[in-house]
Amino acid sequence: MPDASLLKSQAWGPCSYNVATMKALRGEVDFIVVGAGIAGLRAAIELAEAGRVLVLAKKEVTESATQYAQGGIAAVLSDEDEIGLHLQDTLSAGDGLCNVEAAKTLVEEGPPRIEELIAWGTEFDRSGSKLAFTREGAHSRNRVLHAHGDSTGREIGRALYFKASALKNVRIMEFELATGLCVTDGEVHGLTVLNDKGERHDLHAAAVLLATGGLGQVYRETTNPAVATGDGVAMAFRAGAAISDMEFIQFHPTALYVKDAPRFLLSEALRGEGAILRNMEMVRFMPKYHDMAELAPRDVVARAIAHELELVHSPNAVVYLDMTHLPAKKIRERFPRIYETCLKYNVDISDEMIPVRPAAHYAMGGIRTDLDGRASLQGLFAAGEAACTGVHGANRLASNSLLEGLVFGARAGRVMRECKRKEGRKPEESVTMQPTFTPAAGQIAHEIRELTWCDLGIVRSPQGMKHALAELKKLGASLPAQCNRAACEIANMHLVATLIARSAMAREESRGAHYRLDYPMHNDAKFAKHSIVEGENIRFE
Ligand SMILES: Cc1cc2nc3c(=O)[nH]c(=O)nc-3n(C[C@H](O)[C@H](O)[C@H](O)COP(=O)(O)OP(=O)(O)OC[C@H]3O[C@@H](n4cnc5c(N)ncnc54)[C@H](O)[C@@H]3O)c2cc1C
């Protein structure tokens, strides 16, 4: 297999793409997959034997959360582990809200999907000839596989990309932004795409899979890449599909907090290998919040940090991740990417404490689907972070989301094969749009991010949530007309933020990643259920 240094230069070079190619594809596509992360690529591989598959990415294929995933992928592949234990850990992290069937599917189908990845060339780290496993927060066993130390997602993405792009029926196109679904009589039969020259095309297919990833960009502080603007959820909602559990946003406890640096993720695996958290007085604080201390579930650690920060009463407060007691050589070898990145911002993690704060990281909610990726509209499927099977409940267990993309991406692809292109649908169109983006749109994005961070963040108050909803409503009136890419993304962010606010207001309890000051406890009688938003209605079931 080519090594990682070849990724940029050779294997991942831009796909040949131009308008002529897109026009030539008209009438030639059986299945459209939006997203070239783990879920989209895995689905495309499954679909290839049933017809021609077009995979779209709105930027380079290397720009996805999958590519940034560091810590690893969880699966029961060691003799010291059991499927039942992985299931139990997943359900406990989910805080009473996991769809148990989805969680069972995840842990049972995970190991064969990983074996398949290995057969396709994924090089997981090994200890001698055996796979090496690490432990992450809230896992009861060492079951997290990793690759090139802390580049797990990049290695899996590389192998899936090679596998998919070698299939003659799969075509992967970059810089094509899906902007809306084509729906007739409640059935999805295609979508509209906009390229970076302002050219718009309608494409039709037997079925569409939304594997557009997460929505972290809706928040001021996030570990997510720029592509994570919640487009899939927004498109599905506008088309009339059911959206579920949007109130549950996972805040990763430890993102690098250095002036002018991005909120670079400091993987849970650091704590798995022994890193500890200290407050500004250098006191280790996690044991007073949870028995599992630094390895408690993410929501517990994030709230504990938020509490410690509040005690300091300073806008510049941070906590520290301390690995200085671990051998420097081990840190550099086990976490080469984290080590190098922090060094770039003048933090030597093997020798000094790392300033950190929580940041929005993962959306447990999304487009409501069954276990085969079927959304509530015919012809529409979703998988990966954009989807919500309920597998993560109110809080995702670390390293379960790459696995989710793999397992449920494959399942969606398998079932989509049954869909047949219907004749007589509107022929494909292409139109050139005039850009209408105004500088004010950037200001709107900024305001959305401030509102979500302050009012829909780690700790939520009724006043804050009401304020967010009211302000989002006002901002809605000034959204630019949607005919260019940035404007589309901002409109999607606005819609997704509104869905988070509505769902958070409706869930009058605290559970998992959703914590309300006015309802600090569970209310199982009323809310051990999933929230579902469809149009103006919201219900729990
Ligand atoms: C920094 C970081 C570290 C992480 N570490 C881990 C980890 O160690 N283990 C783990 O299990 N999980 C981890 N996660 C979470 C995990 O990486 C993601 O949940 C998972 O990769 C999502 O995969 P996906 O296929 O659903 O979406 P993504 O990998 O995000 O892919 C989304 C794709 O959709 C495309 N797209 C989006 N909108 C459009 C549009 N409108 N039109 C066309 N294309 C579009 C994008 O271009 C991209 O190709 C991490 C996440 C981050 C951000």
The ligand as an SDF file (V2000), in Angstrom:
LIG
                    3D

 53 58  0  0  0  0  0  0  0  0999 V2000
  -11.3940   16.3170   15.0350 C   0  0  0  0  0  0  0  0  0  0  0  0
  -12.2960   15.1120   15.0940 C   0  0  0  0  0  0  0  0  0  0  0  0
  -11.8230   13.9280   15.6550 C   0  0  0  0  0  0  0  0  0  0  0  0
  -12.6460   12.7980   15.7140 C   0  0  0  0  0  0  0  0  0  0  0  0
  -12.1480   11.6320   16.2230 N   0  0  0  0  0  0  0  0  0  0  0  0
  -12.9250   10.5170   16.1750 C   0  0  0  0  0  0  0  0  0  0  0  0
  -12.3970    9.2510   16.5710 C   0  0  0  0  0  0  0  0  0  0  0  0
  -11.2260    9.1370   16.9390 O   0  0  0  0  0  0  0  0  0  0  0  0
  -13.2150    8.1600   16.5000 N   0  0  0  0  0  0  0  0  0  0  0  0
  -14.5150    8.2450   16.0870 C   0  0  0  0  0  0  0  0  0  0  0  0
  -15.2140    7.2200   16.0530 O   0  0  0  0  0  0  0  0  0  0  0  0
  -15.0230    9.4400   15.6910 N   0  0  0  0  0  0  0  0  0  0  0  0
  -14.2670   10.5540   15.7150 C   0  0  0  0  0  0  0  0  0  0  0  0
  -14.7930   11.7510   15.3040 N   0  0  0  0  0  0  0  0  0  0  0  0
  -16.1500   11.7650   14.7430 C   0  0  0  0  0  0  0  0  0  0  0  0
  -16.1220   11.1300   13.3550 C   0  0  0  0  0  0  0  0  0  0  0  0
  -14.9240   11.4940   12.7020 O   0  0  0  0  0  0  0  0  0  0  0  0
  -17.2980   11.5740   12.5090 C   0  0  0  0  0  0  0  0  0  0  0  0
  -18.4940   11.4560   13.2140 O   0  0  0  0  0  0  0  0  0  0  0  0
  -17.3840   10.7040   11.2530 C   0  0  0  0  0  0  0  0  0  0  0  0
  -16.1480   10.6980   10.5830 O   0  0  0  0  0  0  0  0  0  0  0  0
  -18.4780   11.2370   10.3400 C   0  0  0  0  0  0  0  0  0  0  0  0
  -18.3820   10.5420    9.1150 O   0  0  0  0  0  0  0  0  0  0  0  0
  -19.4200   10.8750    7.9710 P   0  0  0  0  0  0  0  0  0  0  0  0
  -19.0750    9.9920    6.8390 O   0  0  0  0  0  0  0  0  0  0  0  0
  -20.7930   10.8350    8.5200 O   0  0  0  0  0  0  0  0  0  0  0  0
  -19.1360   12.4240    7.6140 O   0  0  0  0  0  0  0  0  0  0  0  0
  -17.7890   13.1690    7.2180 P   0  0  0  0  0  0  0  0  0  0  0  0
  -16.6070   12.3170    7.3730 O   0  0  0  0  0  0  0  0  0  0  0  0
  -17.7790   14.4750    7.9260 O   0  0  0  0  0  0  0  0  0  0  0  0
  -17.9940   13.4580    5.6650 O   0  0  0  0  0  0  0  0  0  0  0  0
  -18.9560   14.3910    5.2260 C   0  0  0  0  0  0  0  0  0  0  0  0
  -18.8680   14.5270    3.7220 C   0  0  0  0  0  0  0  0  0  0  0  0
  -20.0290   15.1840    3.2470 O   0  0  0  0  0  0  0  0  0  0  0  0
  -19.6570   16.1810    2.2950 C   0  0  0  0  0  0  0  0  0  0  0  0
  -20.7080   17.1930    2.2930 N   0  0  0  0  0  0  0  0  0  0  0  0
  -21.2680   17.8210    3.3510 C   0  0  0  0  0  0  0  0  0  0  0  0
  -22.2470   18.6380    2.9350 N   0  0  0  0  0  0  0  0  0  0  0  0
  -22.2910   18.5150    1.5850 C   0  0  0  0  0  0  0  0  0  0  0  0
  -23.0720   19.1150    0.5720 C   0  0  0  0  0  0  0  0  0  0  0  0
  -24.0400   20.0140    0.8540 N   0  0  0  0  0  0  0  0  0  0  0  0
  -22.8450   18.7840   -0.7170 N   0  0  0  0  0  0  0  0  0  0  0  0
  -21.8610   17.8970   -1.0470 C   0  0  0  0  0  0  0  0  0  0  0  0
  -21.0860   17.2900   -0.1200 N   0  0  0  0  0  0  0  0  0  0  0  0
  -21.3110   17.6020    1.1710 C   0  0  0  0  0  0  0  0  0  0  0  0
  -18.3160   16.6620    2.7740 C   0  0  0  0  0  0  0  0  0  0  0  0
  -17.6500   17.3280    1.7110 O   0  0  0  0  0  0  0  0  0  0  0  0
  -17.6860   15.3390    3.2050 C   0  0  0  0  0  0  0  0  0  0  0  0
  -17.1500   14.6960    2.0780 O   0  0  0  0  0  0  0  0  0  0  0  0
  -13.9830   12.8830   15.2260 C   0  0  0  0  0  0  0  0  0  0  0  0
  -14.4520   14.0730   14.6870 C   0  0  0  0  0  0  0  0  0  0  0  0
  -13.6220   15.1880   14.6070 C   0  0  0  0  0  0  0  0  0  0  0  0
  -14.1490   16.4480   14.0050 C   0  0  0  0  0  0  0  0  0  0  0  0
  1  2  1  0
  2  3  1  0
  2 52  2  0
  3  4  2  0
  4  5  1  0
  4 50  1  0
  5  6  2  0
  6  7  1  0
  6 13  1  0
  7  8  2  0
  7  9  1  0
  9 10  1  0
 10 11  2  0
 10 12  1  0
 12 13  2  0
 13 14  1  0
 14 15  1  0
 14 50  1  0
 15 16  1  0
 16 17  1  0
 16 18  1  0
 18 19  1  0
 18 20  1  0
 20 21  1  0
 20 22  1  0
 22 23  1  0
 23 24  1  0
 24 25  2  0
 24 26  1  0
 24 27  1  0
 27 28  1  0
 28 29  2  0
 28 30  1  0
 28 31  1  0
 31 32  1  0
 32 33  1  0
 33 34  1  0
 33 48  1  0
 34 35  1  0
 35 36  1  0
 35 46  1  0
 36 37  1  0
 36 45  1  0
 37 38  2  0
 38 39  1  0
 39 40  1  0
 39 45  2  0
 40 41  1  0
 40 42  2  0
 42 43  1  0
 43 44  2  0
 44 45  1  0
 46 47  1  0
 46 48  1  0
 48 49  1  0
 50 51  2  0
 51 52  1  0
 52 53  1  0
M  END
$$$$
